[in-house]
Amino acid sequence: QVQLVESGGGLVQPGGSLRLSCVASGFIIRSVTMSWYRQAPGKERELVASIPSAGGSSKYADSVKGRFTISRDNVKKTVYLQMNSLKPEDTAVYYCKAEGRVWGQGTQVTVSS
């Protein structure tokens, strides 16, 4: 079964850090661009970061540049999103996506004191 499973979300105070993980099954991620999106209540889903399959540079939304880092481990079939200096406006459900293939179910990130 082709699927993505996210984990690592939770409640964190402003200024804190979280690392999200996305594990793929049923397909090989080596040749796929992988992305993280997020959707806050009442807002549209937006692209947070993407990492190409080979070569090229990762891309980030302006709102997270310098704070978030996307990475991938093709052997483990896992994509990560390291989130530092978190802000309340980062609160959202975060989704992993294998571009052109499948979405994960999402993991909630809440930044609040």
C-alpha positions as a LaTeX table, in Angstrom:
\begin{tabular}{lrrr}
\hline
Residue & $x$ (\AA) & $y$ (\AA) & $z$ (\AA) \\
\hline
Gln1 & 0.00 & 0.00 & 0.00 \\
Val2 & 1.35 & 3.40 & $-1.02$ \\
Gln3 & 1.26 & 5.72 & 1.93 \\
Leu4 & 3.04 & 8.39 & 3.96 \\
Val5 & 2.89 & 8.53 & 7.74 \\
Glu6 & 3.87 & 11.70 & 9.60 \\
Ser7 & 4.93 & 11.95 & 13.22 \\
Gly8 & 6.62 & 14.35 & 15.59 \\
Gly9 & 3.94 & 16.97 & 16.02 \\
Gly10 & 2.84 & 18.30 & 19.37 \\
Leu11 & 2.58 & 21.29 & 21.65 \\
Val12 & 5.63 & 23.51 & 22.00 \\
Gln13 & 6.28 & 26.94 & 23.47 \\
Pro14 & 7.22 & 29.88 & 21.27 \\
Gly15 & 10.91 & 29.75 & 20.46 \\
Gly16 & 11.00 & 25.99 & 20.79 \\
Ser17 & 11.81 & 23.29 & 18.25 \\
Leu18 & 10.21 & 20.20 & 16.78 \\
Arg19 & 11.30 & 17.67 & 14.19 \\
Leu20 & 8.66 & 16.13 & 11.99 \\
Ser21 & 9.22 & 12.82 & 10.24 \\
Cys22 & 7.46 & 11.34 & 7.24 \\
Val23 & 7.95 & 7.67 & 6.46 \\
Ala24 & 7.00 & 6.30 & 3.07 \\
Ser25 & 5.85 & 2.78 & 2.33 \\
Gly26 & 4.85 & 1.03 & $-0.85$ \\
Phe27 & 7.15 & 3.06 & $-3.08$ \\
Ile28 & 10.70 & 4.35 & $-3.35$ \\
Ile29 & 11.18 & 8.04 & $-2.59$ \\
Arg30 & 14.60 & 8.33 & $-4.24$ \\
Ser31 & 13.21 & 9.70 & $-7.51$ \\
Val32 & 10.42 & 11.80 & $-6.01$ \\
Thr33 & 10.33 & 15.40 & $-4.91$ \\
Met34 & 9.11 & 15.42 & $-1.33$ \\
Ser35 & 7.35 & 18.33 & 0.32 \\
Trp36 & 5.86 & 19.56 & 3.56 \\
Tyr37 & 2.68 & 21.61 & 3.54 \\
Arg38 & 0.63 & 23.07 & 6.35 \\
Gln39 & $-2.92$ & 24.19 & 6.87 \\
Ala40 & $-3.99$ & 26.48 & 9.67 \\
Pro41 & $-7.65$ & 26.77 & 10.75 \\
Gly42 & $-9.61$ & 28.83 & 8.27 \\
Lys43 & $-6.70$ & 29.07 & 5.84 \\
Glu44 & $-5.71$ & 27.34 & 2.65 \\
Arg45 & $-3.05$ & 24.66 & 2.61 \\
Glu46 & 0.34 & 26.16 & 1.81 \\
Leu47 & 3.72 & 24.82 & 0.76 \\
Val48 & 6.27 & 25.04 & 3.56 \\
Ala49 & 9.31 & 23.33 & 2.03 \\
Ser50 & 10.26 & 20.94 & $-0.73$ \\
Ile51 & 13.34 & 18.89 & $-1.49$ \\
Pro52 & 14.13 & 17.58 & $-4.97$ \\
Ser53 & 14.91 & 13.99 & $-5.71$ \\
Ala54 & 18.51 & 14.62 & $-6.78$ \\
Gly55 & 20.59 & 17.75 & $-7.01$ \\
Gly56 & 19.04 & 21.17 & $-6.94$ \\
Ser57 & 18.19 & 23.24 & $-3.93$ \\
Ser58 & 15.45 & 22.88 & $-1.41$ \\
Lys59 & 12.77 & 25.54 & $-1.45$ \\
Tyr60 & 11.12 & 27.25 & 1.49 \\
Ala61 & 8.21 & 29.55 & 2.09 \\
Asp62 & 9.41 & 33.03 & 2.98 \\
Ser63 & 7.74 & 32.74 & 6.38 \\
Val64 & 9.96 & 29.83 & 7.43 \\
Lys65 & 13.29 & 30.61 & 5.73 \\
Gly66 & 16.16 & 30.46 & 8.18 \\
Arg67 & 14.07 & 28.61 & 10.77 \\
Phe68 & 12.99 & 25.37 & 9.08 \\
Thr69 & 15.15 & 22.78 & 7.33 \\
Ile70 & 13.90 & 19.96 & 5.13 \\
Ser71 & 16.04 & 16.86 & 4.64 \\
Arg72 & 15.66 & 13.33 & 3.38 \\
Asp73 & 17.10 & 9.87 & 3.96 \\
Asn74 & 16.35 & 7.80 & 0.88 \\
Val75 & 17.58 & 4.59 & 2.48 \\
Lys76 & 15.17 & 5.01 & 5.38 \\
Lys77 & 12.49 & 6.34 & 2.99 \\
Thr78 & 12.02 & 9.23 & 5.39 \\
Val79 & 11.72 & 12.98 & 5.01 \\
Tyr80 & 12.26 & 15.34 & 7.91 \\
Leu81 & 11.29 & 18.89 & 8.75 \\
Gln82 & 13.39 & 20.48 & 11.48 \\
Met83 & 11.52 & 23.46 & 12.87 \\
Asn84 & 13.35 & 25.93 & 15.08 \\
Ser85 & 12.38 & 29.25 & 16.62 \\
Leu86 & 8.74 & 28.31 & 16.37 \\
Lys87 & 6.11 & 31.03 & 16.44 \\
Pro88 & 2.39 & 30.90 & 17.27 \\
Glu89 & 1.66 & 31.54 & 13.59 \\
Asp90 & 3.35 & 28.21 & 12.77 \\
Thr91 & 0.41 & 26.44 & 14.41 \\
Ala92 & $-1.18$ & 24.18 & 11.80 \\
Val93 & $-1.64$ & 20.64 & 10.64 \\
Tyr94 & 1.51 & 19.67 & 8.75 \\
Tyr95 & 1.24 & 17.31 & 5.79 \\
Cys96 & 3.89 & 15.40 & 3.93 \\
Lys97 & 3.49 & 14.91 & 0.21 \\
Ala98 & 5.23 & 12.81 & $-2.40$ \\
Glu99 & 4.70 & 15.13 & $-5.34$ \\
Gly100 & 2.41 & 13.66 & $-7.92$ \\
Arg101 & 1.65 & 10.64 & $-5.79$ \\
Val102 & 0.28 & 10.69 & $-2.28$ \\
Trp103 & $-0.42$ & 12.81 & 0.81 \\
Gly104 & 0.11 & 11.86 & 4.40 \\
Gln105 & $-2.64$ & 12.14 & 7.00 \\
Gly106 & $-1.11$ & 15.12 & 8.77 \\
Thr107 & 0.31 & 15.86 & 12.20 \\
Gln108 & $-0.78$ & 18.73 & 14.44 \\
Val109 & 1.75 & 21.34 & 15.52 \\
Thr110 & 0.64 & 23.83 & 18.15 \\
Val111 & 2.88 & 26.67 & 19.27 \\
Ser112 & 1.55 & 28.29 & 22.41 \\
Ser113 & 2.63 & 29.38 & 25.86 \\
\hline
\end{tabular}
